[in-house]
Amino acid sequence: MTTAIGLLLVFMTISWLIVYFLNGTSSVFPLLFFIPITFAAWRFGAVGGLIVGFLSGILVGPFMPLDVSQQIAQPVYNWVMRLIFFAIYGYAIGRLITELKSNSIYDSLMGILNRTYFYNYLTCDLQQRKVKKSFFVVLINIDDFKSINDSIGHNSADSLLIELKSRISNCLKKKDVLARWSGDEFAILTFGDNKEQLETICDSIYETLRLPFEIKGQQFFINASMGASAISSKHYNYEALLKEAETAMRFVKGRGKNGYKFYTEEMERDSLKNKILETKLHQALKEEQFELYYQPKIDCKKNNIYGVEALIRWNSPGEVTVSPGVFIPMAEKTGLIIPIGNWVLKTACKQVKMWQQQNINDICISVNVSAIQIQEENFVPSVANILEETNINPELIELEITESSIMEDTIENIMKLNELKELGLRISLDDFGKGYSSLNYLKILPIDTLKVDKSFIQNIECDPKEKVITESIIRMAKALGLTVLAEGIENETQHSLLIDLDCDAMQGFLFSKPLPIEQVERLIKQNQEKLVNIK
């Protein structure tokens, strides 16, 4: 609409000026009437421009082209045409200016303030006015909105956002300010005397967003992460409030999403630590600071080592070894898990090659695969390239996946697993029983090994229920033709019970902790074709 009005306006103005000057003029004074018309349109909108344009058309009548003023009937016609033109010009320029103003202030989809105006209002208007009343800034991010958008389409997603806006608005006071901060984020400026009032608002928003949304006959459940910050005497720059609210919101996301938190200085310290960790991770990957440790896996029937699990370790210079539980989540969050995962797989494949050259044959290496890696578009081609580059028997590499890693885009992920099986790789389902534990997956997943989660093993010697569950899992998996491996074996009692339950393989500290390559090679050589000393 704005473009159409603008083009019409330009066309009319150029046409009128061409005709006007071609006919000759006794004065350029009529042109000056564009100034008050434009000003009125800017100040009072389309109606103001129309009125002033109409009046200008009346007043400009005496100032006509010389050749026209000498005629008898033609002056009245020209006067009317000028009156109409100025009126249309005033109305059109008013509409154009109004729409441009609106676009600079409001979000076109939702009709609420946009990011730029909200930011300027907070950092300029409020700060210059030195508002004494307490206020808070809240940022709301819709969790996993991209996957929702991809699944229901852009139009339905827009309808969902509009409904979200309406629900949030109903939770606010009249003086509060709501804006669209980004595609799936909202910003709130709310005035209040204490945090209890803010808690009431956040609780209300949290509860209303938990209710189902219905779009085109389908119900959707939405989760949101919210972060809030409060004005204080230390805030010389109100922009810091936005940064603090975002820090709090990211803190919520990092703790499982779906909730709200108030900003604390501890969050800032954690955020800084994460930034430093991310930087060091980049450096570690570049400088090859990572190392693989290997934990043996024991064949229960032959009582010897038949494979190892590759576990990454980070030897950061000048620091103690960084725990995988610390840097792996950061690597997944930043996407660095993809190059790190490729490095782990390539290193494992190279190790298989070296062992074959040392006559250490038939030792299968298991490599953990993250959900981020599986979802990456080039995951299967990358694996294929590594296998081709290292030229090893693919059956000596086993990829360990978790139930949660295949929950998103299940069909596509299963297709990728089938492609990996076609390459000759073995696939293991790790941590079975810890997460979703859908028995349906055992039927459709192309897996070779089922790893029973250590949570079932920890108390198996004293909890009859855990023993029954473990026995059921083992029988079911074996009936499906799967190899069953129990992980987390720490004592002889657990080992004996699992032998009695006909478990195929075991892994745990009872046999060996994860070892660097030199030590695990020594252990494999000592135990190859011999009984494993498990005592």
Secondary structure, 3 states (H helix, E strand, C coil): CHHHHHHHHHHHHHHHHHHHHHCCCCCCHHHHHHHHHHHHHHHHHHHHHHHHHHHHHHHCCCCCCHHHHCCCCHHHHHHHHHHHHHHHHHHHHHHHHHHHHHHHHECCCCCCECHHHHHHHHHHHHHHHCCCCCEEEEEEEECCHHHHHHHHCHHHHHHHHHHHHHHHHHCCCCCCEEEEEECCEEEEEEECCCHHHHHHHHHHHHHHHHCCEEECCEEECCCEEEEEEECCCCCCCCHHHHHHHHHHHHHHHHCCCCEEEECCHHHHHHHHHHHHHHHHHHHHHHHCCEEEEEEEEEECCCCEEEEEEEEEEECCCCCCCECHHHHHHHHHHHCCHHHHHHHHHHHHHHHHHHHHHCCCCCCEEEEECCHHHHHCCCHHHHHHHHHHHHCCCHHHEEEEEECHHHCCCHHHHHHHHHHHHHCCCEEEEEEECCCCCCHHHHHHCCCCEEEECHHHCCCCCCCHHHHHHHHHHHHHHHHCCCEEEEECCCCHHHHHHHHHCCCCEEECCCCCCCECHHHHHHHHHHHCCCCCCCC
